[in-house]
Amino acid sequence: MEKVQKEIKLFNEERDWDQFHSPENLAKSIAIEAGELLECFQWNNNYDKSEVCDELADVFSYCFQMADKLGVDPEEIILNKLEKTRKKYPVEKSKGVSTKYDRL
C-alpha cells in the first residue's frame, strides 16, 4: 500500500491539487466515485469489468487521499474496523445470514 500512497501523493503534488483536497471535498469525491461505480450495475449484471475496475480505483484513490489527509494508516484503520465488526457479527450467529447485527 505504501507504493500506491506515494504514487497518489506524487500525482497530486505534481499538479498542485492538494489545495483542493480538504476532508470534506475528499468525502464528497468518494461518494461521487462510489455512485459512478454503482452506475456500472444500474440496469443489469452485464457490466464491463474494465470500467468497474477504473471506478473502483477512483474510489480507492480518494480513500487513500482521505487517510493521508487525516494522518491515519489505511491498513491500521481497516484492521481495527474489521475487529469491531467481528464482535458485532460472531460466526456462530451470522454465518450464512445477512441479518443486521442488532437482530441476530
Sequence and secondary structure as in RCSB ss.txt:
>XXXX:A:sequence
MEKVQKEIKLFNEERDWDQFHSPENLAKSIAIEAGELLECFQWNNNYDKSEVCDELADVFSYCFQMADKLGVDPE
EIILNKLEKTRKKYPVEKSKGVSTKYDRL
>XXXX:A:secstr
 HHHHHHHHHHHHHHT GGG  HHHHHHHHHHHHHHHHHTTSS S   HHHHHHHHHHHHHHHHHHHHHHT  HH
HHHHHHHHHHHHHS HHHHTT    GGG 
